[in-house]
């Protein structure tokens, strides 16, 4: 399975932008992503890239339950657990952030800034919706207790993993836990807090992502409280200090030519000596690559490696600059180069499912609406699509047609390697909008309807 995502070094707290959630959306729509990954028995087949050849999936994909969110005003007698179920179901069907405003506490409502540019507001609302769409649409309650706010606190886990974390959920040590606080108001239950933490373990350690609505900053306070105190007269983290000093020396008198988006990788010896530097610009600019390579090699040495880096001599960085801005990510010290760096710089040949993902990601660029779908493919020897089946849950003909269009622009994926040609069946996931993403994996046991 190949999955596109950025490695998370620290907890990334994403605000749900309550100001955007609690007011009507502006022009344009944002649509909900699908919530299921199970194949269907009655699927639709068509050649991608042509609307005339598209068979409306709504006429062929059957036996799928549509979860409806009640439009009625909730009863003040509604049980908290029933409100939770309705709230998370509404996340799955919301087409704009403001569709969920009825669920949030009045105390959080703020008035719109009349000076805010409508295009900026729309972008903020789309971003807010993309954040919310990371949450599950069905949950299991692990515990319920009284909260100091006077409401009820729930500990939750997903009943079904959200599409955004479908691939990550297959990694060892994956967990996704939520904390929700409900407050009873005169018009019924309201969401005061809705915060999720996702963890997954890989060979680089435990990566954590956190997001949601946490008005009291409880998660951040818990992290600070659990952090070990620094030793007297010493750095809390000598490895972090080493990285900081490395960046400072590298960025001193930084004056690169034109524009650049460059990955660089090299090895560092125990005494800090820098080996051969490999660099690749996104647009293959030799000037950008040469500048980054020369700047790193000019350092010659960056001092003895701290204890935590002595077994991690493989270093990679990312540089992004234009005429009036610059950004640098890294240096990251690893026991070996991550696969995406090895593929990008040519140290390794990218697997075929990785090639599919790259082409899907290119086809997903600059999409303004939001949604997702699961796509099943049978490929020809040249990498073109022989059969395609699209599934969304609940069924959504617009999403299905969008998925056909995206995959139609992405293929052909290139000649199949011999091992792939014997079993040319793939299951893909595509997510379009501000948080675009894609995954692809070969099917070991493809269903009969795909053969």
Protein Blocks (a to p, Z undefined) as FASTA:
>chain_A
ZZdddddfbdcdddehlmlmmpccdedddddddfbfbdcfbdcdddehiaklpccfklmm
ghiacddddfbdcdfkbcfklmmmmmmmmmmmpcbfklmmmmpcfklpccddfkbcfklm
mmmmmmmmmmmmmpcfbdcdfbdcddfkopacdddddfbdcfklmmmmmpghiacddddd
ddddfkbccdfbdcdddddddfkbccdddedjdfkommmmmmmmmpccddehiafblmlm
mmmmmmmmmmgopacehiadddddddddfkopacddddddfklpaklmmmmmmmmmmnop
gcjadfklmmmmbccddddddfkbccdedjdddfbdcfklmmmnopaccdfklmmmmmmm
mmmgoiabdcdddddddddfkopafbdcdddddddfklmmmmmmmmmmmpcebjadfklm
mmmcccddddedjkgcddddddfbacfklZZ
